[in-house]
Amino acid sequence: MGYFKSNPDSKGNFGEYGGSFIPPDLQAEMDKITDAYFSISKSHDFITELRSIRKHFQGRPTPVYYARTLSEKYGGRIYLKREDLNHTGAHKLNHCMGEALLAKYLGKKKLIAETGAGQHGVALATAAAYFGLDCEIHMGEVDIAKEHPNVVRMKILGAKVIPVTFGLRTLKEAVDSAFGAYLQDPVTSIYCIGSVVGPHPFPMMVRDFQRVVGIEAKEQFHDMTGEQPDNVVACVGGGSNAMGLFSAFIEDGECEIYGVEPSGRSLNLGDHAATMTMGKPGMIHGFKCYNLQDEKGEPAPVYSIASGLDYPGVGPEHSMLKDLGRVNYVVASDRDCLDSFFELSRLEGIIPALESAHAVAYACKLATMKPRQSILVNLSGRGDKDIDFVVDNYGKEYGLE
Ligand SMILES: *Cc1c(COP(=O)(O)O)cnc(C)c1O
């Protein structure tokens, strides 16, 4: 049990990464959140309420599914942890319900967040509705246009969607905008980060709320096969669905772990968001991690077909796990993603989120390399949000009229 006791340390460091580099007034609020998290999250009432929410509202546990047809095609034995069946269609509700429950215990009135693909915004708007809290979601204009159904969902759920009109108008600018809004009112509002990123305590807190994915999957996989998986695979944007799954296997030395980043259109700067594959350690949004930077040391423009993966930083824990060599960070391209998006739909009857399709794509590649081994993939979300975009831009190529 040593790993979780020492990662992060009491200052929020994961090895040389993580920490908290923010203005003093914001730091004071973060310290309050940290203290509250440590006491409240261990309380019987909090744990009981969160368990009940997961079971009765979210529909957990989500199943593990053996993808027989895909396995027959590629070799190996490919299993999917079905986070696409979690309420709101992705893993993100796991940490949003935790963050909102914490907000309730702290007496906060409003949840503030950024969103990329819109999944975090929808999940947080859902959590806010559940607890009767106000909700303000900052979203880049580019993503608003691309992810229209999620924008409508947030509004139906009662959230206020704030369009972000500066810079590349995607996830990075949305984070800046949401941070700014939180700084104006840190007493009655709380900032709910959408991944295992940002200053301490968020990388730890979001990971802890996502651990349910790994804990369930490990037990379910064992019940189905009598074994532990030989390999686990997840896509990495900020890295929350990946940390959720990986956390159950980090201390199991036999298990090979793969984090899949988007190589987008190419590995030229601006064409991808493969932060750990192509980046170097640096600072972003108040914490240390691998970064994609331009020649001036500013966060570089990033791109992926999957809005939820295009962030120029990554979780500090992933940065540490990369340096330790415990997790292999690999890439899948836009094309790999699209092929898997259609293949999983047609072979298994599951339309994956474009983010998740990156993990499926790499798992299929792995299956051909390791035909006798088992592979457990985190299917982080469902693809309903992506269908209009995919059909409009790629439908013809994949045989749709
Ligand atoms: C947001 C999102 C991701 C990426 O976020 P992580 O924090 O890296 O997990 C992956 N899959 C889906 C479906 C998402 O909505």
The ligand as a Gaussian input file, in Angstrom:
#p B3LYP/6-31G(d) Opt

LIG

0 1
 C      -12.690000      14.005000     -21.176000
 C      -12.617000      12.682000     -21.741000
 C      -11.383000      12.017000     -21.835000
 C      -10.080000      12.656000     -21.478000
 O       -9.921000      13.010000     -20.146000
 P       -8.982000      12.232000     -19.170000
 O       -8.909000      13.095000     -17.981000
 O       -7.653000      12.054000     -19.847000
 O       -9.612000      10.929000     -18.891000
 C      -11.393000      10.728000     -22.309000
 N      -12.538000      10.124000     -22.700000
 C      -13.719000      10.733000     -22.626000
 C      -14.931000      10.016000     -23.081000
 C      -13.801000      12.029000     -22.141000
 O      -14.985000      12.630000     -22.085000

